[in-house]
Amino acid sequence: MPDTSTQYDAVITQCRDLFIKKMKDYGSAWRILRLPSLTDQIFIKAQRIRGLQQNEVQKVDEGQQSEFIGIINYCAMALVNLELGVVEQPDMDLEKATYAYDEKIKLTKQLMMDKNHDYGEAWRDMRVSSLTDLILQKLLRVKQIEDNKGKTLVSEGIDANYQDMINYAVFAMIHLGEE
């Protein structure tokens, strides 16, 4: 049986490498994005993945993996902005942004490990299309929570939904890597 923790780390390394390269190209311009804007970026990527899964013809030469990487990285950015607040001007250098990214991923991985223990690695028997649908469902939940000004009555908050989306996207990447 493959080691989930090792596979998770391999996917995150790929995502983190791209995050760092984009930080070098663009700086922390993402820090100005309000949460609904980040949520919409994630939504666009998830919708494209669903389209790739349903359509027979693909017109843009980027597959599902690059979109799942985008979901993971945008969710990490959203978690950072959720904690630190949105700024008017980029305010993080590469080292600070990478540290913040790593901290959010570390917490998210621990959540995955805890849930994975309780659920018995059920995700291994899921289809990538189901993981995509779960990400879209989480996005709709986040949009509703945002519309409710962040208030929930009995449900987990926005942060838990972003973490779940990261974990579902990592699982999808693992599955795609095994195909």
Secondary structure, DSSP 8 states (H G I E B T S, - for coil): ---HHHHHHHHHHHHHHHHHHHHHHHTTGGGG--HHHHHHHHHHHHHHHHHHHH-S---SS--HHHHHHHHHHHHHHHHHHHHH---SS----HHHHHHHHHHHHHHHHHHHHHHHHHHTSGGGGS-HHHHHHHHHHHHHHHHHHHHTTT--SSS--HHHHHHHHHHHHHHHHHHHHH-
